[in-house]
Amino acid sequence: MQKSLADLGWTTHFADQIGPDDAGLTPARLALLHRGRMDVLTEGGPAELICPPNMAVSTLAVGDWVLGDGARVVRLLQRHSLLQRRAAGTGTETQLIAANVDTMFIVSSCNADFNEGRLERYLVLAHAAGIEPVVVLTKADQADPAPYVEAARALSQDLAVLAVNAKDPTVAAALARWCSAGQTVVLLGSSGVGKSTLANALAGANLATGDIREDDAKGRHTTTARFLLPIPQGGWLIDTPGVRELQLTDVAEGIGILFSDLAELATQCRFRDCQHGVEPGCAVQAAIAAGTIDPARLPRWRKLVAEEQANSGAMAMAKTRAAGKFTKKSAAKRRFN
């Protein structure tokens, strides 16, 4: 069955980027990335495109919109949202997670995997990208979900939190409001929390799922690639591999949104460089003493701020060094030509 561009998630945001020079080019949405090529969706159906020599596949993300000429990508259209992180390890490269997403389903579970600090990282990522976050707590049939739901809702005002059994046939209906025609949702969470089972329920696909080790609630043999799947309600689902390490970079705005209460209190401290420890006149510590702020949030906030500043600084330095090397190489070529 062929789908219109609107069915694929095309909006005026993308249509406004099309000019007279683009006549004859085909809009295509990236569904799966390979090393030098990509599977895409177009009005005419599925197709395969290759990148031009000046465009690396690593600069693209599942969910992107591109313009194609025959079998080749001509250009990438500006995104309305982008999820990215610092690549795992000690490198200074950015890894793109997904593009043009409307809602992030942050998947955790009602067992040992549940962790407020990890959830806050996903929430920061969503806020920084301008994406609506929804916390989906799986395995609600295996434990009392009430404490987990309460703890998750305490992380952010008006945060949508749902406790579900991913194997229940009604789970798709419970999440349907975010999966309507043209909408795109992304599943993010650790391995073993039931992401692939949830993806199966939402998209009706037969995805690989893994068993769960009872001692630490971790999973194995789960999703190994990012790909775009249609949802029966008309939306699109981007499933992702389980995230073991979520290093944040360029998300200062997201941290400010999630911890807006602490950031506002910090402006009321007596000293501008207050570390919110033992300094006199600390408004944050005063709020903690008064019971209006959860003391556990303070070290998590400080850790995220420090990490974001360090990672963003390292990434900026790496880009500066790369630009310098490129300039030197260009100058050397000019001298010998």
C-alpha positions in Angstrom: 0.0 0.0 0.0 1.4 3.3 -1.1 1.5 6.2 1.4 1.4 10.0 0.9 4.2 12.2 2.1 1.9 13.4 5.0 1.5 9.7 6.0 5.2 9.4 6.2 5.5 12.4 8.5 6.0 15.2 5.9 5.0 18.6 7.2 5.1 22.2 6.2 8.5 22.4 8.0 10.0 20.3 5.2 7.8 21.5 2.4 9.0 25.1 3.0 12.5 24.0 2.3 11.7 22.9 -1.3 12.7 25.5 -3.9 12.6 25.8 -7.7 16.1 24.1 -8.0 14.6 21.0 -6.4 12.2 20.3 -9.2 12.3 16.6 -10.1 13.9 15.5 -6.9 12.2 12.9 -4.7 11.6 13.4 -1.0 12.5 10.3 0.9 12.5 9.4 4.6 15.4 7.3 6.0 14.2 4.0 7.5 17.4 2.0 7.9 21.1 3.0 7.5 23.8 0.7 6.1 27.5 1.5 5.6 27.2 3.3 2.2 23.6 3.2 1.5 20.2 3.5 3.1 16.7 2.1 2.9 14.1 4.9 2.5 10.4 5.4 2.2 8.9 7.5 -0.6 5.4 8.1 -2.0 6.2 5.5 -4.6 7.1 2.9 -2.0 10.4 1.6 -0.4 13.6 2.4 -2.2 17.4 2.4 -1.7 19.7 5.4 -1.9 23.4 5.9 -1.8 25.3 8.8 -0.3 27.4 11.2 -2.6 31.1 11.3 -1.9 30.8 14.4 0.2 28.2 13.0 2.5 29.0 10.4 5.2 26.2 8.0 6.4 27.3 8.9 9.9 25.9 12.4 9.4 22.4 11.0 8.8 19.9 9.5 11.2 16.9 7.3 11.0 13.9 9.5 10.5 15.7 12.1 8.4 14.2 13.5 5.2 16.4 13.8 2.2 16.0 14.7 -1.5 17.0 12.0 -4.0 17.9 12.1 -7.7 17.5 8.6 -9.0 19.5 6.4 -6.6 21.6 9.1 -5.1 21.0 11.5 -2.2 21.2 15.1 -3.2 20.8 16.9 0.1 19.5 16.6 3.6 16.5 18.6 4.7 16.7 20.6 8.0 15.4 18.6 10.9 12.7 19.7 13.3 14.3 17.6 16.1 17.4 15.6 16.6 18.5 13.2 19.3 22.2 12.8 19.7 24.8 11.8 22.3 28.5 11.7 22.8 29.7 8.5 21.3 30.4 5.8 23.9 33.9 5.6 25.2 36.4 8.4 25.5 36.0 9.7 21.9 34.9 13.2 21.0 32.5 12.2 18.2 28.7 12.7 18.2 26.4 9.8 17.6 23.1 10.5 16.0 20.2 8.5 17.5 17.1 9.6 15.6 15.7 12.6 13.7 12.3 14.3 13.3 10.8 12.7 16.4 7.7 14.0 18.1 7.6 11.8 21.2 10.2 9.9 23.2 8.9 6.7 24.9 11.5 6.4 27.8 11.2 2.7 28.6 12.1 1.4 32.1 10.6 -1.4 34.2 9.1 -2.1 37.5 12.2 -4.0 38.8 15.9 -3.5 39.4 16.4 -1.5 36.2 14.4 1.4 37.5 16.7 4.3 38.2 15.8 8.0 38.7 19.2 9.3 37.6 19.0 7.3 34.3 15.5 8.5 33.6 16.6 12.1 34.2 19.2 11.7 31.5 16.6 10.7 28.9 14.3 13.5 30.1 17.2 16.0 29.6 17.8 14.6 26.1 14.1 14.9 25.2 13.8 18.5 26.5 17.0 19.6 24.7 15.6 18.3 21.4 12.1 19.8 22.0 10.5 16.3 22.1 7.7 15.3 24.4 8.9 12.7 26.9 6.6 9.8 28.1 7.9 7.3 30.6 6.6 3.8 30.0 7.2 1.4 32.9 7.0 -2.2 31.7 6.5 -5.4 33.7 3.7 -3.9 35.7 2.2 -7.4 36.0 5.3 -8.6 37.9 5.4 -6.0 40.8 3.3 -3.3 42.3 3.8 -0.5 39.9 2.5 2.3 42.2 5.9 3.2 43.8 7.7 3.3 40.5 5.0 5.5 38.9 5.1 7.9 41.9 8.9 8.1 41.7 8.9 8.7 37.9 6.2 11.4 38.1 8.2 13.2 40.8 11.0 13.8 38.3 9.2 16.4 36.2 6.0 18.4 36.4 3.2 17.2 34.2 5.3 14.2 33.0 3.2 11.4 31.5 4.0 8.1 33.1 2.3 4.8 32.2 2.8 1.4 33.8 2.0 -1.4 31.3 2.4 -5.1 30.6 4.1 -5.0 27.2 2.6 -8.4 26.4 -0.9 -7.2 27.1 -3.0 -6.8 23.9 -4.3 -3.5 25.2 -0.9 -1.8 25.5 -1.1 -0.3 21.9 -4.4 1.3 22.8 -2.9 2.8 26.0 -0.2 4.6 23.9 -2.3 5.4 20.9 -2.6 9.1 21.6 1.1 9.6 20.7 0.9 7.3 17.7 -1.6 9.0 15.4 -1.1 9.6 11.6 2.1 11.3 10.7 3.5 11.2 14.2 6.9 9.7 15.0 7.8 8.1 18.4 11.2 6.7 19.4 11.8 4.0 22.0 14.8 4.5 24.3 15.9 2.5 27.3 18.3 -0.1 28.6 18.6 -3.6 27.2 16.1 -6.0 28.8 13.4 -3.6 29.9 11.0 -4.9 27.2 11.6 -2.4 24.4 11.4 -4.9 21.6 8.3 -6.5 23.2 6.7 -3.1 23.4 7.8 -2.4 19.8 6.1 -5.6 18.7 2.9 -4.5 20.4 3.0 -1.1 18.8 4.0 -2.0 15.3 2.8 -5.5 15.0 6.3 -6.6 13.9 8.1 -9.7 14.9 11.2 -8.2 16.4 14.0 -10.1 18.2 13.6 -10.1 21.9 15.9 -11.3 24.6 15.6 -13.2 27.9 16.0 -11.5 31.2 18.6 -12.6 33.8 16.8 -12.9 37.2 19.8 -11.7 39.2 20.2 -8.2 37.7 17.1 -7.8 35.4 19.4 -7.3 32.4 18.5 -8.6 28.9 20.4 -9.9 25.9 19.8 -10.5 22.2 17.8 -7.4 21.8 17.5 -4.8 19.0 20.9 -4.2 17.3 20.0 -1.4 14.8 17.8 1.6 14.5 14.9 1.4 12.1 11.6 3.0 11.2 8.4 1.0 11.5 4.8 1.8 10.6 2.3 1.8 13.5 -1.3 0.7 12.7 -2.7 3.9 14.1 -0.9 5.8 11.3 2.3 6.9 13.1 5.9 5.7 12.9 8.1 4.0 15.4 11.9 4.3 15.6 13.2 1.3 17.6 16.8 1.6 19.0 19.3 -0.7 20.5 19.5 -0.8 24.3 21.6 2.2 25.7 24.3 1.2 28.0 25.9 4.6 28.3 24.2 7.9 27.7 26.8 10.6 27.6 25.2 14.0 27.2 26.5 16.9 25.2 25.0 20.3 24.1 22.0 19.7 26.4 22.3 22.7 28.7 18.8 23.9 27.8 17.4 20.4 28.6 19.1 20.4 32.0 17.7 23.9 32.7 14.2 22.8 31.8 14.2 19.6 33.9 15.9 21.3 36.9 14.3 24.7 36.5 13.3 24.8 40.2 16.9 24.3 41.3 18.3 26.6 38.7 15.9 29.4 39.9 16.8 28.8 43.5 20.5 29.0 42.6 20.0 32.6 41.4 18.8 33.5 45.0 22.0 32.2 46.7 24.1 34.9 48.5 27.2 34.1 46.4 27.2 33.8 42.6 29.7 30.9 42.7 27.7 29.0 45.4 28.3 25.2 45.1 25.2 24.6 47.2 27.1 22.7 49.9 28.0 24.4 53.1 28.1 28.0 51.9 26.1 30.5 54.0 23.0 31.9 52.4 22.5 29.0 50.0 18.9 29.1 48.8 19.1 25.5 47.5 20.1 24.1 50.9 17.5 26.3 52.6 14.8 24.7 50.3 16.1 21.2 51.1 16.0 22.0 54.9 12.5 23.2 54.5 11.5 20.0 52.7 10.4 21.6 49.5 13.2 20.0 47.4 14.2 16.4 47.3 17.9 16.3 48.5 18.6 13.4 46.2 18.1 15.7 43.1 20.9 18.1 44.0 23.9 15.8 43.4 22.2 14.4 40.2 21.7 18.0 38.9 25.3 19.0 39.7 26.6 15.8 38.1 24.7 16.4 34.9 25.8 20.1 34.7 29.4 19.1 35.2 29.2 16.3 32.6 27.5 18.5 30.0 30.0 21.2 30.4 33.0 18.8 30.2 31.6 16.9 27.2 30.5 20.0 25.3 33.9 21.6 25.9 35.7 18.5 24.7 33.6 18.3 21.6 34.2 22.0 20.8 37.9 21.6 21.2 37.9 18.6 18.9 36.0 20.5 16.3 38.5 23.4 16.6 41.5 21.1 16.2 39.8 19.4 13.2 39.2 22.7 11.5 42.8 23.8 12.1 44.1 20.6 10.5 41.8 21.1 7.6 43.1 24.7 7.1 46.7 23.6 7.3 46.1 20.8 4.7 44.3 23.3 2.4 47.2 25.8 2.7 49.7 23.1 2.0 47.8 22.0 -1.2 47.8 25.6 -2.4 51.5 26.0 -1.9 52.3 22.9 -4.0 49.8 23.6 -6.8 
